[in-house]
C-alpha cells in the first residue's frame, strides 16, 4: 500500500511554515492519541503516521529532500542520516512521543523552560485576620492596631536563605529546572527534582537563623484604617502584608474580614437602624413625646400620635448608618411597644375598671375582632 503524502497527513499545504506544521501536528496528535481513542483500533497506527510525517517535515534537511524526491528520498539508503522513517522506528517514535508529551502536557507541568533555571523565589501565602468591631466604630470609622502572627523576611540572610546572604547555586541534578525526566519505553516521566525539591537551586550553607527558608515566624503590629459604614463580611485587603515569600520571593496579601458585634439598643439592616422603644399605655392612648437615643450618641424626641398601637413605626431621617464609600446615610426606624403596667395599687385598679366602663367604644380593633368571632360562632350553629 502506497504511503500517504506527509502534508496530507498533517492537513497542511506544501508551503506551510514551521509554526503551522507544529500547530497541525499538535492538533492531529491529540486527535489520534491512543489514550483518547480506546474504541478506535486504528488510532495507534494513525498516531504513528502523524509522528512520522512531522518527524520529517520539522527537520529542514529532511523536508527539503522530501519536497524534491517524495518518499523515495528515504528509501534504498537515499538520504541516510539519523532518524529516517524506515529505520530505528522505536527510537524515532519514542522521540516523537516525547515531543507530543511536551505539547500535550507541557503547560500543565511547567513547560520546557528553554534551558533556563527555574526561579528559586516563591510568593508568600495570603493571610486572613478576623476583626470584631462595635456598631459605633462601624458608624464612625476607626483606625485599629492589630497584631498579626506571620512570616517575615529573615534579617540575617536578607531573605536569601544562605549564610551571610550568599546567593544559592544551581542544582547539579536538574541543572536548575527543578524537575528531572526519565525515559520509560515510549513514555517520558517527569518528577520533582529530589535534590532541590523543585527549587532549581541549592544552598550549601543554610542560614542558621531561618534554616535556609529565608523567613522567620514573627508577630507584627499593623495599623488598619476601618472606613465608616463597614458591615459584617466586609473584606479589607492589605497588599504585601501577608506571609513573606520563600527565599526572597514577594510577600502575600493580608485580608481583614470585619465582624460587627450585636448592639444592645439597635438592630441593623444595611444602612438602616431599628430601635424598639417602650411607651406607656397612657402616652400611646392620648399621644405625647418620647426621647430616643441615636447611634451618634445624641438624643431625639419623637412625637407619639394619639391611639398608637404596638408595632407602629416612626422614622427618623438620616439617623441610620452611613453607606460605605459615600452614597448617603440611612434612616432610623422607631418601633413602639405599648407597655402594660404591672404591680398596680388598689386605687390604680379602681381607676382602670372605671376607665374600662367608660371606653367600650374606644377599642376599634377589639370590637372588630369580637364581631368577627360572633359571626363565626353563629355560622357554626347554623
MIVEXDO-151926 format. One record per residue (C-alpha): x, y, z; residue in three letters. Coordinates in pm, whole numbers, padded with zeros to 5 digits, always signed. Layout:
N
XYZALA/...
***
This chain:
382
+00000+00000+00000UNK/+00143+00338-00108UNK/+00234+00579+00167UNK/+00018+00889+00212UNK/+00163+01230+00146UNK/+00306+01376+00467UNK/+00142+01713+00406UNK/-00197+01543+00358UNK/-00147+01351+00682UNK/-00097+01675+00875UNK/-00362+01858+00675UNK/-00138+02146+00562UNK/-00015+02283+00231UNK/+00336+02230+00099UNK/+00430+02590+00174UNK/+00326+02573+00541UNK/+00559+02744+00787UNK/+00732+02565+01073UNK/+00481+02715+01317UNK/+00186+02598+01104UNK/+00338+02250+01085UNK/+00375+02238+01462UNK/+00016+02353+01522UNK/-00117+02099+01274UNK/+00092+01825+01433UNK/-00033+01905+01783UNK/-00394+01901+01662UNK/-00356+01566+01486UNK/-00155+01413+01769UNK/-00430+01500+02016UNK/-00695+01373+01776UNK/-00536+01029+01725UNK/-00367+00978+02064UNK/-00436+00614+02166UNK/-00535+00714+02519UNK/-00816+00926+02377UNK/-00933+00669+02123UNK/-00984+00347+02315UNK/-01266+00248+02079UNK/-01065+00315+01760UNK/-00835+00022+01670UNK/-00664+00232+01400UNK/-00575+00520+01632UNK/-00226+00394+01719UNK/-00133+00345+01352UNK/-00267+00692+01265UNK/-00083+00838+01562UNK/+00246+00685+01441UNK/+00175+00810+01088UNK/+00130+01165+01219UNK/+00455+01144+01417UNK/+00642+01005+01118UNK/+00520+01289+00897UNK/+00610+01557+01146UNK/+00950+01398+01222UNK/+01042+01452+00858UNK/+00881+01790+00793UNK/+01009+01958+01110UNK/+01371+01890+01000UNK/+01480+02140+00734UNK/+01714+01893+00558UNK/+01467+01607+00560UNK/+01188+01838+00446UNK/+01397+01965+00153UNK/+01475+01608+00048UNK/+01110+01506+00081UNK/+00988+01808-00117UNK/+01226+01709-00403UNK/+01207+01330-00406UNK/+00899+01243-00200UNK/+00906+00916-00005UNK/+01186+00792-00234UNK/+01421+01027-00051UNK/+01424+00784+00242UNK/+01429+00452+00054UNK/+01729+00245-00053UNK/+01969+00440+00169UNK/+01895+00766-00004UNK/+01916+01050+00242UNK/+02056+00805+00504UNK/+02124+01000+00814UNK/+01972+00996+01158UNK/+01610+00924+01218UNK/+01469+00849+00873UNK/+01123+00691+00892UNK/+01229+00349+00776UNK/+01499+00284+01035UNK/+01528+00290+01411UNK/+01147+00302+01438UNK/+01121+00262+01814UNK/+01380+00528+01888UNK/+01218+00776+01650UNK/+00871+00702+01785UNK/+00991+00749+02142UNK/+01146+01082+02043UNK/+00829+01190+01867UNK/+00614+01080+02160UNK/+00835+01283+02390UNK/+00758+01585+02172UNK/+00384+01531+02181UNK/+00401+01464+02555UNK/+00557+01808+02595UNK/+00296+01965+02369UNK/+00002+01798+02539UNK/+00112+01833+02900UNK/+00395+02088+02898UNK/+00178+02378+03011UNK/+00038+02177+03298UNK/+00382+02064+03417UNK/+00552+02398+03380UNK/+00669+02391+03018UNK/+01014+02316+02882UNK/+01178+02618+03031UNK/+01411+02680+02737UNK/+01710+02564+02941UNK/+01677+02848+03186UNK/+01688+02787+03558UNK/+01359+02779+03741UNK/+01318+03069+03974UNK/+01404+02994+04334UNK/+01172+03259+04477UNK/+00816+03173+04574UNK/+00537+03413+04667UNK/+00424+03404+05028UNK/+00076+03285+05122UNK/-00216+03520+05173UNK/-00332+03555+05534UNK/-00675+03610+05689UNK/-00745+03811+06005UNK/-01091+03829+06167UNK/-01155+04167+06331UNK/-01457+04235+06556UNK/-01568+04595+06600UNK/-01862+04766+06767UNK/-02155+04922+06582UNK/-02040+05265+06699UNK/-01697+05201+06543UNK/-01861+05089+06220UNK/-02066+05411+06223UNK/-01772+05647+06272UNK/-01488+05455+06110UNK/-01176+05389+06311UNK/-00805+05320+06292UNK/-00709+04999+06471UNK/-00374+04842+06553UNK/-00372+04465+06513UNK/-00103+04208+06595UNK/-00062+03956+06313UNK/+00146+03639+06360UNK/+00317+03582+06025UNK/+00642+03503+05846UNK/+00877+03791+05771UNK/+01196+03806+05568UNK/+01499+03692+05765UNK/+01713+03993+05852UNK/+02030+03783+05899UNK/+02044+03646+05543UNK/+01832+03923+05386UNK/+01578+03666+05272UNK/+01818+03455+05060UNK/+01823+03159+05297UNK/+02204+03132+05271UNK/+02454+03210+05545UNK/+02583+03565+05513UNK/+02332+03645+05238UNK/+02525+03445+04976UNK/+02344+03356+04655UNK/+02222+02994+04613UNK/+02388+02779+04344UNK/+02225+02599+04053UNK/+02119+02243+04136UNK/+02359+01998+03963UNK/+02095+01725+03938UNK/+01832+01914+03736UNK/+02053+02198+03603UNK/+01820+02450+03758UNK/+01499+02312+03604UNK/+01351+02193+03932UNK/+01246+01864+03772UNK/+01408+01557+03621UNK/+01295+01324+03343UNK/+01332+00956+03282UNK/+01261+00766+02958UNK/+01047+00454+03008UNK/+00978+00294+02672UNK/+00760+00530+02472UNK/+00690+00747+02777UNK/+00881+01034+02931UNK/+00819+01053+03306UNK/+00879+01385+03476UNK/+00906+01436+03850UNK/+01024+01692+04104UNK/+01398+01701+04148UNK/+01483+01511+04471UNK/+01798+01717+04532UNK/+01648+02068+04536UNK/+01281+01974+04592UNK/+01180+02159+04278UNK/+01351+02489+04364UNK/+01616+02463+04090UNK/+01882+02587+04331UNK/+02051+02459+04642UNK/+02202+02632+04943UNK/+02537+02491+05054UNK/+02544+02679+05385UNK/+02188+02743+05508UNK/+02129+03045+05729UNK/+02122+02938+06093UNK/+01859+03195+06186UNK/+01594+03076+05939UNK/+01716+02726+05847UNK/+01755+02819+05481UNK/+01395+02930+05435UNK/+01471+03300+05405UNK/+01191+03387+05650UNK/+01116+03360+06020UNK/+00800+03350+06231UNK/+00725+03683+06393UNK/+00433+03888+06523UNK/+00382+04224+06356UNK/+00177+04525+06464UNK/-00019+04677+06177UNK/-00233+04989+06168UNK/-00560+04930+05980UNK/-00796+05203+05865UNK/-01159+05085+05900UNK/-01385+05308+05688UNK/-01725+05424+05813UNK/-02017+05208+05703UNK/-01849+04865+05707UNK/-02072+04564+05766UNK/-02016+04208+05879UNK/-01843+04032+05591UNK/-01665+04342+05459UNK/-01316+04246+05340UNK/-01017+04481+05353UNK/-00703+04388+05157UNK/-00357+04498+05267UNK/-00125+04428+04974UNK/+00213+04279+05065UNK/+00129+04239+05434UNK/+00081+03862+05423UNK/+00336+03586+05465UNK/+00689+03665+05345UNK/+00797+03496+05022UNK/+01028+03197+05025UNK/+01393+03283+04963UNK/+01333+03642+04866UNK/+01002+03594+04686UNK/+00726+03859+04708UNK/+00504+03867+05014UNK/+00141+03760+05004UNK/-00154+03980+05098UNK/-00340+04019+05427UNK/-00721+04005+05412UNK/-00908+04150+05710UNK/-01266+04027+05749UNK/-01490+04254+05953UNK/-01748+04131+06203UNK/-01974+04395+06360UNK/-02092+04295+06707UNK/-02459+04299+06801UNK/-02577+04613+06977UNK/-02783+04635+07294UNK/-03019+04903+07153UNK/-03002+04898+06774UNK/-03055+04634+06509UNK/-02902+04693+06168UNK/-03038+04626+05820UNK/-02790+04757+05566UNK/-02775+05133+05616UNK/-03094+05147+05827UNK/-03124+05102+06204UNK/-03416+04977+06413UNK/-03483+05065+06776UNK/-03770+04922+06982UNK/-03895+05186+07226UNK/-04146+05110+07505UNK/-04420+05373+07566UNK/-04675+05389+07845UNK/-05033+05293+07784UNK/-05137+05648+07865UNK/-04892+05806+07618UNK/-04999+05561+07348UNK/-05364+05647+07412UNK/-05355+06027+07430UNK/-05027+06093+07241UNK/-04714+06262+07359UNK/-04339+06259+07311UNK/-04068+06005+07382UNK/-03693+06059+07390UNK/-03484+05807+07193UNK/-03105+05755+07156UNK/-02923+05782+06823UNK/-02614+05590+06708UNK/-02401+05907+06710UNK/-02455+05934+07086UNK/-02719+06205+07063UNK/-03087+06218+07155UNK/-03401+06283+06952UNK/-03758+06350+07062UNK/-04024+06160+06872UNK/-04395+06252+06870UNK/-04627+05962+06950UNK/-04966+06009+06780UNK/-05283+05950+06988UNK/-05410+05594+06970UNK/-05071+05446+06874UNK/-05059+05067+06881UNK/-04769+04831+06950UNK/-04563+04777+06636UNK/-04624+05122+06488UNK/-04307+05255+06328UNK/-04186+05614+06327UNK/-03899+05726+06104UNK/-03605+05950+06187UNK/-03447+06064+05862UNK/-03067+06036+05820UNK/-03016+05890+06166UNK/-02900+05549+06042UNK/-02565+05418+05918UNK/-02350+05583+05650UNK/-02317+05397+05321UNK/-01970+05252+05266UNK/-01754+05481+05049UNK/-02019+05753+05042UNK/-02368+05737+04899UNK/-02576+05888+05176UNK/-02698+05792+05521UNK/-02977+05556+05619UNK/-03274+05618+05850UNK/-03359+05503+06200UNK/-03697+05337+06248UNK/-03857+05361+06590UNK/-04090+05072+06670UNK/-04333+05147+06952UNK/-04404+04885+07216UNK/-04709+04978+07424UNK/-04636+04866+07778UNK/-04898+04723+08010UNK/-04847+04844+08370UNK/-04773+04583+08638UNK/-04793+04572+09022UNK/-05095+04804+09035UNK/-05222+04955+09359UNK/-05585+04921+09462UNK/-05656+05280+09359UNK/-05500+05223+09015UNK/-05711+04912+08964UNK/-06028+05103+09057UNK/-05943+05378+08813UNK/-05874+05127+08534UNK/-06204+04947+08593UNK/-06384+05280+08582UNK/-06192+05371+08267UNK/-06285+05039+08106UNK/-06656+05102+08163UNK/-06626+05440+08001UNK/-06421+05320+07700UNK/-06631+05042+07547UNK/-06650+05234+07219UNK/-06281+05329+07218UNK/-06136+04994+07118UNK/-06200+04962+06742UNK/-05970+04668+06687UNK/-06119+04471+06976UNK/-06474+04550+06865UNK/-06395+04437+06512UNK/-06235+04115+06630UNK/-06517+04011+06862UNK/-06772+04098+06595UNK/-06595+03853+06362UNK/-06586+03593+06639UNK/-06962+03627+06695UNK/-07022+03584+06323UNK/-06802+03275+06321UNK/-06991+03113+06609UNK/-07328+03200+06456UNK/-07218+03042+06132UNK/-07110+02725+06309UNK/-07456+02695+06478UNK/-07645+02733+06151UNK/
***
